[in-house]
Amino acid sequence: MSSYYDKALELLSRVHSTQSEAIAKAGSVVGETVKGGGIVHAFGSGHSAAIAYEAHGRAGGLAAVSAIIDPLRGLSENVEGYGRALLRPVVFAKRDSVIVISNSGRNALPIEVAMVARENGLIVIAITSLAHTTSVKSRHSSGKRLFELADVVIDNMGESGDASVQVTGCSVPVGPTSTIAGAYIMNEIMIAAVEWLVRNGVEPPVFKSANLDGSKEHNEALRRRYSAPRILW
């Protein structure tokens, strides 16, 4: 059982040592978005949605982050055109930015989310596995993969196929790493953004835990500031 533990620790160490510059750049994009009154939209298809939710509406997180929710939970991620349809109700402003998470970076849904964001003038941040995505072809007719549509690319350093542990007697690897790495990366981006905001004289709009005394008024004020019509809590 220590194999997965060791791999997870080694993975996070590699992400920290190789992706810090990209994470800092993403943090500055998020900081500039918040300073300019924009919204940071986060999207992930399938299990990658967990990484988008990691940044949305939680204690220690920025109130200016909105998770774009796929009600089909990735079941239509290879249906071209679904991404554009999903985004029709989303109100984008040029001062916004978007974080798209996809381990493989090959499926039509996250690719179209990135495309629509770019068409609306948004900066696109991608969290993906470069080992995986560079070993496969795109499933979108454009031939593009997510990293090819992003202004900032952060590599989660995962193996092709995501699973990292080979168990004797099982022919298929187990123990995916994209969620562990993705959550770490997303929170590092938000921390970098808060540091950027402080350096630039802006009070970071950070939620307090709802389980702390006195947090209700603080959080409700932030929700009023960032909710209608841009974020649905």
Secondary structure, DSSP 8 states (H G I E B T S, - for coil): -HHHHHHHHHHHHHHHHHHHHHHHHHHHHHHHHHHTT--EEEEE-GGGHHHHHHTSS-TTSBTTEEE---TTTTTTTTSTTHHHHHHTT----TT-EEEEE-SS--SHHHHHHHHHHHHTT-EEEEEE-HHHHTTS--SSTT---GGGG-SEEEE----TTSEEE--TT-SS-EEE-HHHHHHHHHHHHHHHHHHHHHHTT----B---TTSTTHHHHHHHHHHHH-TTT---
